[in-house]
């Protein structure tokens, strides 16, 4: 029985959440928390997650994906993806069904397939779990059925899946999960074309100063929070987005020179701008202030509304102690990790 394994990383924005949707640049890093998939030949369509096996009918998957595609097209016209979000959240496993249906149609597959998922990446955490899954699944289909591993095609397929879940994402998450490393990502908000370039910054030592603190799964998904920000007064929103962009080069310079105070300062300022956009929560703010009070820096990750805080301190052990004080999970993670791979 033929079997392949694929793995894709999660991601974290060092800076640039939300502003990247409006054509501003973002600095995004792949992290070593990953989605792992095993694909096997099967007479049925099976998906196993956390030892729970699900068996799907092909037509159900195709119908769900087609409905999502139609709702996405409607959302493009009305600039309102609320119906799409309701569709994708109707059942917890709908995201997986829509992703599978999209790829079964894309590859014109009628055979069965067994997929087993294991992940070290927390779901709904602001760390790109949906993008990581979309990239890993697209890579798995590409490798299993076409015997190739074309990163550009994998990335495009993953973006299509992300759109059916999150409406109008920038594409930065799936691009980082696909190519890995540390990148500067920028999308033309009109043409939707993007530019990606590696950032020449060695984070092997700097990674030791970062900790990811998980505060709980957000009530709203990425698409809902992006749509929420899109409805703010454009002048107010764009001023905050441009302020975030103005922190990018100073932050990179501070990271290069190991200027702990300045790195902390720009992370804290970025969090304040995101909070002004309405995507923070009282708990996120409380932890962010506590980190600031012990001489560190922190900002929310991803779309916000909960999820993960990217925390930074000259002595990362202090961050662990603080997370323990709040009784929260935390992860010491490697930055600039490898992108999608086939084993």
Secondary structure as GFF3:
##gff-version 3
##sequence-region A 1 343
A	DSSP	beta_strand	3	15	.	.	.	ID=ss1
A	DSSP	three_ten_helix	19	22	.	.	.	ID=ss2
A	DSSP	beta_strand	26	40	.	.	.	ID=ss3
A	DSSP	beta_strand	45	49	.	.	.	ID=ss4
A	DSSP	beta_strand	52	56	.	.	.	ID=ss5
A	DSSP	alpha_helix	58	78	.	.	.	ID=ss6
A	DSSP	alpha_helix	82	89	.	.	.	ID=ss7
A	DSSP	alpha_helix	94	106	.	.	.	ID=ss8
A	DSSP	beta_strand	113	119	.	.	.	ID=ss9
A	DSSP	alpha_helix	129	146	.	.	.	ID=ss10
A	DSSP	alpha_helix	151	166	.	.	.	ID=ss11
A	DSSP	alpha_helix	172	179	.	.	.	ID=ss12
A	DSSP	beta_strand	182	187	.	.	.	ID=ss13
A	DSSP	beta_strand	194	198	.	.	.	ID=ss14
A	DSSP	three_ten_helix	206	209	.	.	.	ID=ss15
A	DSSP	beta_strand	210	214	.	.	.	ID=ss16
A	DSSP	alpha_helix	222	230	.	.	.	ID=ss17
A	DSSP	alpha_helix	234	246	.	.	.	ID=ss18
A	DSSP	alpha_helix	248	256	.	.	.	ID=ss19
A	DSSP	alpha_helix	260	276	.	.	.	ID=ss20
A	DSSP	alpha_helix	282	293	.	.	.	ID=ss21
A	DSSP	beta_strand	297	300	.	.	.	ID=ss22
A	DSSP	beta_strand	308	312	.	.	.	ID=ss23
A	DSSP	alpha_helix	316	325	.	.	.	ID=ss24
A	DSSP	beta_strand	329	331	.	.	.	ID=ss25
A	DSSP	beta_strand	341	342	.	.	.	ID=ss26
###
